[in-house]
Amino acid sequence: MTATELVVAAHPDDEVLGCGGTIARRAAEGAEIHILILGEGATSRATTRAAGDPAMTDHLVECAQRAAGVLGAASVEVSGLPDNRLDGVDLLDVVKRIEAHIERHRPAVVYTQHGGDVNVDHRRIFEAVLAATRPQPGHPVREVLAYAVNSSTEWAFGTLAPVFRAEVFVDISSTLATKSAALACYPDELRPFPHPRSIEAVEAQARTWGAAVGVAAAEAFSVVRSIR
């Protein structure tokens, strides 16, 4: 039976920054990977959400679709919730969107934002995933893993709970180049090195995690829960 896994992200590009190499590896191994991106991205850069550029949000949806294609994901959906304003959205509304995806795809593994990030949307998505994956009898999700996102997780400087703990490592030596190619699908979200949201910094982070566990490149995850 084909393994099914779900990636839940707050913004277009978080899915690639956090676990793009893992998505590409698992897809190459035959897993069916679905991506749910809750926030629209970009509109927080304007003075108000209404002042945001609709063309930019449409562009980010296209970027997400291209990136998913590069990674080999089976599907990607961008829900369009307000960027960096998810603390103003009823948590139940976010939870229900995630629950609908879980019901539709029945994933065994869910990858999501880390709950101690500096970005409020990341924290909100983490909280919503915890609610949506409550381990009730018959629930399909057996494992929930939280990923780190460059320019958000490390910028909390360990001052927000929970502090990111690298507990599970996925060897992405064979898919780091694919992750970088997927990141290049988001040219407006990238920044020049040494910004942490540059391809050079993302690759350096992967090689640092890899060196920590004896491989050429890796992505690290914090375990929320795992049923074996």
C-alpha positions in Angstrom: 0.0 0.0 0.0 1.3 3.5 -0.9 2.4 5.5 2.1 0.6 8.9 2.4 2.1 11.9 4.2 0.9 15.4 4.7 2.9 18.6 5.0 1.1 21.5 6.7 2.7 25.0 6.3 1.7 28.5 7.2 3.1 30.3 4.1 4.2 29.5 0.5 7.9 28.6 0.8 7.7 27.2 4.4 7.1 23.8 3.0 10.3 23.9 1.0 12.4 25.6 3.6 11.3 23.2 6.3 11.2 19.8 4.6 11.7 20.2 0.9 14.4 17.6 0.8 12.3 15.2 2.8 9.3 15.7 0.5 11.5 15.0 -2.6 13.1 11.9 -1.0 9.8 10.4 0.2 8.2 11.1 -3.2 11.1 9.4 -5.0 10.6 6.5 -2.7 7.0 6.1 -3.8 5.2 8.0 -1.0 2.2 10.1 -1.9 2.9 13.6 -0.4 0.2 16.2 -0.1 0.9 19.8 0.9 -1.5 22.2 2.6 -0.5 25.8 2.9 -2.9 27.8 5.1 -1.8 31.4 4.6 -1.7 33.5 1.5 1.7 35.0 2.1 2.9 38.6 1.2 -0.1 40.7 2.3 1.5 41.5 5.6 4.1 43.6 3.8 1.4 46.2 3.0 0.0 48.6 5.6 -3.3 46.6 5.7 -4.4 43.3 4.2 -6.8 45.1 1.9 -3.8 47.1 0.5 -2.0 44.0 -0.4 -1.4 43.2 -4.1 -3.7 40.4 -5.3 -1.4 39.7 -8.1 1.3 38.8 -5.6 -0.8 36.3 -3.8 -1.8 34.7 -7.1 1.9 34.6 -8.0 2.7 32.8 -4.8 0.1 30.1 -5.6 1.8 29.6 -8.9 5.1 29.4 -7.2 3.8 26.8 -4.7 2.5 24.7 -7.6 5.8 24.9 -9.4 7.7 24.0 -6.3 5.4 21.1 -5.6 6.0 19.8 -9.1 9.8 20.0 -8.6 9.6 18.1 -5.4 7.2 15.4 -6.8 4.3 16.1 -4.4 1.0 14.6 -5.4 -1.0 17.8 -4.6 -0.7 21.3 -3.1 -3.4 23.6 -1.9 -3.0 27.2 -0.7 -6.0 28.1 1.5 -5.5 31.9 1.4 -5.9 32.8 5.1 -4.5 36.2 6.1 -0.7 36.5 6.1 0.8 37.0 9.6 -2.6 37.5 11.0 -3.6 34.0 11.8 -3.9 35.0 15.5 -7.0 36.9 14.4 -8.6 33.8 12.8 -10.7 31.5 15.0 -8.5 28.5 15.7 -11.4 26.1 15.0 -11.6 27.4 11.5 -7.9 26.6 10.9 -8.3 23.2 12.6 -11.2 22.2 10.4 -9.3 22.9 7.2 -6.5 20.6 8.4 -9.0 18.0 9.5 -10.6 18.0 6.1 -7.2 17.3 4.5 -6.5 14.5 6.9 -9.9 12.9 6.3 -9.4 13.2 2.5 -5.9 11.8 2.3 -5.6 9.7 5.5 -1.9 10.4 6.1 0.2 8.3 8.5 2.7 11.2 9.0 2.2 14.9 9.3 5.0 17.4 9.0 4.3 20.9 10.3 5.7 24.2 11.6 7.6 24.3 14.8 5.6 25.8 17.7 8.5 27.9 19.1 9.1 30.0 16.0 9.2 33.8 16.1 6.5 33.9 13.4 2.9 34.1 14.9 1.4 32.1 12.0 3.9 29.3 12.5 2.9 29.0 16.1 -0.8 29.1 15.2 -0.4 26.3 12.6 1.4 24.2 15.1 -1.4 24.6 17.6 -4.0 23.8 15.0 -2.2 20.7 13.9 -2.0 19.4 17.5 -5.8 19.8 17.6 -6.4 18.3 14.2 -4.2 15.2 14.9 -5.7 14.3 18.3 -4.8 10.6 18.6 -8.3 9.2 18.9 -9.1 5.5 18.1 -9.0 4.9 14.4 -7.2 8.2 13.6 -4.8 7.7 10.6 -1.9 9.9 11.8 0.7 7.9 13.6 3.5 10.5 13.7 3.7 14.3 13.9 7.0 16.0 13.2 7.8 19.7 13.5 10.3 21.2 11.1 12.6 24.3 11.4 12.3 27.2 9.0 15.2 29.4 8.2 14.6 33.1 9.3 12.0 32.1 11.8 13.0 29.1 14.0 16.5 30.3 14.8 15.3 33.9 15.2 13.4 33.0 18.3 16.9 32.4 19.9 15.5 29.7 22.2 13.3 32.2 24.1 9.9 30.8 23.0 8.5 27.5 24.1 8.8 24.8 22.9 12.5 25.2 22.0 13.3 23.4 18.8 15.1 20.1 19.5 16.6 18.2 16.6 15.5 14.6 17.3 14.9 13.0 14.0 17.1 13.5 10.9 16.3 12.7 7.3 19.3 12.1 5.0 18.7 14.5 2.0 22.1 14.0 0.4 20.4 12.9 -2.8 17.7 15.6 -2.8 19.4 18.7 -1.5 19.8 20.0 -5.1 16.1 19.3 -5.7 15.2 21.3 -2.5 17.3 24.2 -3.8 15.6 24.0 -7.2 12.2 24.1 -5.5 13.3 27.2 -3.5 14.3 28.9 -6.7 10.6 28.7 -7.6 10.1 31.4 -5.0 12.4 34.2 -6.2 10.6 37.0 -4.4 10.9 35.2 -1.1 14.6 34.6 -1.3 17.2 37.0 0.0 20.9 37.4 -0.7 23.4 35.6 1.5 24.1 35.8 4.4 20.3 36.2 5.0 19.1 32.8 6.4 16.5 32.7 3.7 19.1 32.4 0.9 19.8 29.2 -1.0 23.4 29.3 0.3 22.3 29.5 3.9 19.6 26.8 3.4 22.2 24.5 1.9 24.7 25.3 4.6 22.1 24.4 7.3 21.4 21.1 5.6 25.1 20.3 5.5 25.5 21.3 9.2 22.6 19.0 10.2 24.1 16.3 8.0 27.5 16.7 9.5 26.0 16.3 13.0 24.7 12.8 12.1 27.4 11.7 9.6 25.8 12.3 6.2 26.3 14.9 3.5 23.1 16.8 4.1 20.0 16.4 6.3 16.8 18.0 7.5 16.0 17.9 11.2 12.7 17.5 12.9 11.4 17.7 16.5 9.1 14.9 17.4 5.6 15.9 18.6 4.5 12.3 18.9 5.3 8.9 17.3 3.2 5.7 17.6 5.2 2.6 16.8 
